[in-house]
């Protein structure tokens, strides 16, 4: 088994990293770290075999570690990742990869120098619906891809405490925190890079960055894409709702999924496939299985690389900048 340290014990670690790592046949949860002493103590009670640390630097010195998961705020990802790679540890980093493209590049370069795995955790590489769509694409169901549309609108009013949403909004809002998943998925589906982005956003006080963004993209191979991400949908309504749809349109057919029907529809040249499908969002057990397999193989297997993370982050920041130009 591989020994893992988890740095950052907030919401994503609570529902994802901690349960997946601690129940994985490939990993031993050896150490945990968080700057919040109450949260650290709580997680330490739940995972008594994991050594608790108040400082990530102390965790990196824990004997026998093989890898770390970095699940802190994005503005700390670079510092922690560089320090971990310098110690010869493999890294699974949450998205957004870092607070700037320069930081993303420094992480990619450091992983190359250290000859260690740097994986960035994106929904598109792990969620069952994304992987099923990619399988159909690879089977030639739609032929050459011309259009990809991904729409993900939901309410953020359930985020408590309010400081959590405020932190996300300071770091760019949904186009950075959510849409970065979809820019990466578009690249994965098409094999093309995002060359041009034009985006519009809705900015509401007291925030500087838009709370809802629609971005149109021209890709390097001629395909086009639409990415829509927002946190205003049902924001003040009694019940929470969600608007979530994925469409891939090619010369020979189309693939569509939407959360309301919970079905995947694949229209091919010779047949139409309809499958009931409930999206699982990030599939953390799969992520940790693939992360362990990547370390064993000495190369990334079915996970996004640091370079993938950099390119998705670049697209998100360019979309954010485009919304500023259109004010």
C-alpha positions in Angstrom: 0.0 0.0 0.0 1.0 3.6 -0.6 1.2 6.1 2.2 -0.8 9.3 1.7 -1.0 12.6 3.4 -4.0 14.9 2.9 -3.4 18.6 3.3 -6.6 20.7 3.7 -9.5 19.0 5.5 -12.4 21.2 4.4 -15.6 20.4 2.5 -14.1 18.6 -0.5 -11.8 16.4 1.7 -14.8 15.7 4.0 -17.0 14.2 1.3 -14.3 13.1 -1.1 -10.6 12.7 -0.3 -10.9 11.4 3.3 -13.5 8.6 2.8 -12.0 7.5 -0.6 -8.4 7.4 0.7 -9.2 5.7 4.0 -11.3 3.0 2.4 -9.0 2.4 -0.6 -7.2 -0.9 -1.0 -4.3 1.0 -2.6 -3.7 3.7 0.1 -3.0 4.1 3.7 -4.1 7.4 5.2 -0.9 8.2 7.1 -1.1 11.9 7.8 -3.5 14.9 7.8 -2.9 18.6 8.0 -5.1 21.7 8.4 -4.6 25.2 9.8 -8.0 25.0 11.6 -7.3 23.3 15.0 -10.9 22.4 15.5 -11.3 20.8 12.1 -7.9 19.0 12.5 -8.9 17.6 15.9 -12.3 16.4 14.5 -10.8 14.6 11.6 -8.0 13.1 13.8 -10.7 11.6 16.0 -12.4 10.0 13.0 -9.0 8.8 11.6 -6.9 7.9 14.6 -4.3 6.1 12.5 -3.4 9.3 10.6 -0.8 11.6 12.2 -2.3 15.1 12.6 -0.2 18.2 11.7 -1.1 21.9 12.0 1.5 22.9 9.4 1.8 21.2 6.0 5.6 21.4 6.1 5.6 19.1 9.1 3.3 16.7 7.3 5.7 16.6 4.3 8.4 15.4 6.7 6.2 12.5 8.0 8.2 9.3 7.6 7.4 7.0 4.7 5.0 9.2 2.8 4.6 8.4 -0.9 2.2 11.1 -2.0 0.0 14.0 -0.9 -3.4 15.3 -1.8 -3.6 19.1 -1.9 -7.1 20.2 -1.0 -6.5 23.7 0.3 -7.5 27.1 -1.2 -6.2 27.6 -4.7 -3.9 30.4 -3.7 -1.9 27.9 -1.6 -1.7 25.1 -4.1 1.6 26.1 -5.7 3.6 26.6 -2.5 2.4 23.2 -1.1 2.9 21.3 -4.4 6.4 22.7 -4.9 7.4 21.8 -1.4 6.0 18.3 -1.8 7.7 17.6 -5.1 10.9 18.9 -3.7 10.7 16.1 -1.1 10.1 13.5 -3.8 6.4 13.1 -3.2 3.7 12.5 -5.9 0.9 15.1 -5.8 -2.8 15.0 -6.5 -3.9 18.6 -6.6 -7.4 20.0 -6.4 -8.7 22.4 -9.0 -8.3 25.3 -9.8 -4.7 24.3 -10.1 -3.2 27.6 -8.8 -3.8 31.3 -8.6 -1.9 32.2 -11.7 -0.5 30.7 -14.9 3.0 31.3 -13.8 2.4 29.2 -10.7 0.8 26.5 -12.8 3.9 26.4 -15.0 6.2 26.3 -12.0 4.3 23.2 -10.7 4.5 21.5 -14.1 8.3 22.2 -14.3 8.9 21.1 -10.8 7.1 17.7 -11.4 9.3 17.2 -14.4 12.5 17.9 -12.6 11.5 15.6 -9.7 10.2 12.9 -12.0 7.1 12.6 -9.9 3.4 12.4 -10.8 1.4 15.6 -10.7 -2.3 15.0 -11.3 -5.0 17.6 -11.2 -8.5 16.5 -10.0 -11.2 17.3 -12.6 -14.7 16.0 -12.8 -14.4 15.2 -16.5 -11.7 12.6 -15.9 -13.5 10.7 -13.1 -17.3 11.2 -13.2 -19.1 8.3 -14.8 -21.1 10.4 -17.2 -18.0 12.1 -18.7 -16.2 8.9 -19.0 -19.2 7.2 -20.7 -19.4 10.1 -23.2 -15.7 9.8 -23.9 -16.0 6.1 -24.5 -18.8 6.7 -27.1 -16.7 9.4 -28.7 -13.7 7.1 -28.9 -15.9 4.4 -30.5 -16.7 6.8 -33.3 -20.4 7.3 -32.4 -20.4 11.0 -33.5 -17.5 11.1 -35.9 -15.5 14.3 -36.1 -16.6 16.6 -33.3 -17.8 20.0 -34.3 -19.6 21.3 -31.2 -19.4 20.8 -27.4 -21.9 22.4 -25.0 -21.6 22.1 -21.2 -24.1 24.0 -19.0 -23.8 23.8 -15.2 -25.9 26.3 -13.3 -26.9 25.9 -9.7 -27.5 27.7 -6.5 -24.8 28.5 -4.0 -27.1 29.5 -1.2 -26.6 26.2 0.6 -22.9 26.9 1.1 -22.4 27.6 4.7 -20.7 29.5 6.2 -21.0 32.4 3.9 -17.3 33.0 4.0 -16.8 29.9 1.8 -18.7 31.4 -1.1 -17.0 34.8 -0.5 -13.6 33.1 -0.8 -14.6 31.5 -4.1 -15.9 34.8 -5.4 -12.7 36.6 -4.5 -10.8 34.0 -6.6 -12.8 34.5 -9.7 -16.2 33.0 -9.1 -17.9 30.2 -11.0 -15.9 30.6 -14.3 -12.8 29.7 -12.3 -14.1 27.4 -9.7 -16.7 25.5 -11.8 -16.1 26.2 -15.5 -12.4 25.1 -15.3 -13.8 21.5 -15.1 -15.6 22.0 -18.4 -12.7 23.7 -20.3 -10.7 20.6 -19.4 -13.4 18.2 -20.5 -13.8 20.0 -23.9 -10.0 19.5 -24.5 -10.3 15.9 -23.5 -13.3 15.2 -25.7 -12.0 16.9 -28.8 -8.2 16.6 -28.5 -8.1 20.3 -29.4 -6.9 23.3 -27.4 -8.9 26.4 -26.7 -7.6 29.1 -29.1 -10.1 31.9 -28.6 -12.7 32.8 -25.9 -15.4 35.4 -25.8 -17.4 35.6 -22.6 -20.1 37.6 -21.0 -20.9 37.7 -17.3 -23.4 39.0 -14.8 -21.8 40.9 -11.9 -23.9 41.7 -8.9 -22.9 43.5 -5.7 -21.0 43.1 -3.5 -18.8 40.9 -5.8 -16.2 42.1 -8.3 -16.3 38.9 -10.4 -19.4 37.6 -12.3 -21.7 35.1 -10.7 -22.9 33.7 -14.0 -20.8 33.4 -17.2 -21.5 32.2 -20.7 -18.3 31.6 -22.8 -18.0 30.7 -26.4 -14.8 29.1 -27.6 -13.0 28.4 -30.9 -10.8 25.3 -30.7 -7.5 24.6 -32.5 -9.0 22.0 -34.7 -12.0 24.0 -35.8 -14.6 22.9 -33.4 -16.6 25.3 -31.3 -17.7 25.1 -27.7 -20.0 26.8 -25.2 -19.4 26.7 -21.5 -22.0 28.2 -19.1 -21.4 28.2 -15.4 -23.4 30.2 -12.7 -24.4 30.3 -9.1 -27.6 32.4 -9.5 -30.0 29.5 -10.6 -32.7 29.2 -7.9 -30.5 31.3 -5.6 -33.4 32.9 -3.7 -36.1 30.4 -4.4 -37.6 28.1 -1.8 -36.2 25.0 -3.3 -32.8 24.5 -4.8 -32.6 23.6 -8.5 -29.9 22.7 -11.0 -29.5 23.1 -14.8 -26.9 20.6 -16.0 -26.5 19.5 -19.6 -23.7 18.1 -21.8 -23.9 17.9 -25.6 -21.4 16.6 -28.1 -22.3 17.2 -31.8 -20.4 15.6 -34.6 -20.6 14.8 -38.4 -22.2 11.4 -37.7 -24.3 11.9 -34.7 -24.8 13.5 -31.3 -24.5 12.7 -27.6 -26.6 14.4 -24.9 -27.1 14.1 -21.2 -29.2 16.2 -18.9 -29.9 16.1 -15.2 -33.6 16.5 -15.5 -34.2 13.3 -17.5 -31.2 11.6 -15.9 -30.6 9.9 -19.3 -27.8 9.7 -21.8 -28.9 9.7 -25.5 -26.4 8.8 -28.3 -27.7 9.3 -31.8 -25.4 7.3 -34.2 -25.5 6.6 -37.9 -27.0 3.1 -37.5 -28.7 3.3 -34.1 -29.9 5.4 -31.2 -28.8 4.5 -27.6 -30.8 5.7 -24.6 -29.3 4.9 -21.1 -30.7 5.9 -17.7 -27.8 7.7 -16.0 -27.4 9.5 -12.7 -24.2 11.6 -12.7 -22.0 10.9 -9.7 -19.9 14.1 -9.9 -16.3 13.5 -8.8 -15.8 9.7 -8.4 -13.1 9.8 -5.7 -12.6 6.0 -5.4 -11.8 5.9 -9.1 -9.5 8.9 -8.7 -7.5 7.2 -6.0 -7.4 3.9 -7.8 -6.0 5.7 -10.9 -3.6 7.8 -8.9 -2.1 4.6 -7.4 -2.0 3.0 -10.8 -0.2 6.0 -12.2 2.5 5.9 -9.6 3.0 2.2 -10.2 3.2 2.7 -13.9 5.5 5.8 -13.6 3.1 7.8 -15.8 -0.3 9.4 -15.6 -3.1 7.0 -16.4 -6.7 8.4 -17.0 -6.1 11.5 -14.9 -5.5 15.1 -16.0 -1.8 16.1 -15.9 -0.3 19.3 -14.7 -0.2 20.6 -18.3 -3.9 19.7 -18.7 -4.5 21.7 -15.5 -2.5 24.7 -16.7 -4.4 24.8 -20.0 -7.8 24.5 -18.4 -6.8 27.2 -15.9 -5.6 29.4 -18.7 -9.0 29.1 -20.5 -10.8 30.0 -17.3 -8.7 33.1 -16.6 -9.1 34.2 -20.3 -12.9 33.8 -20.0 -12.8 35.8 -16.8 -10.8 38.5 -18.5 -13.2 38.6 -21.4 -16.1 39.3 -19.1 -14.2 42.4 -17.8 -13.7 43.7 -21.3 -17.4 43.5 -22.0 -18.4 45.5 -18.9 
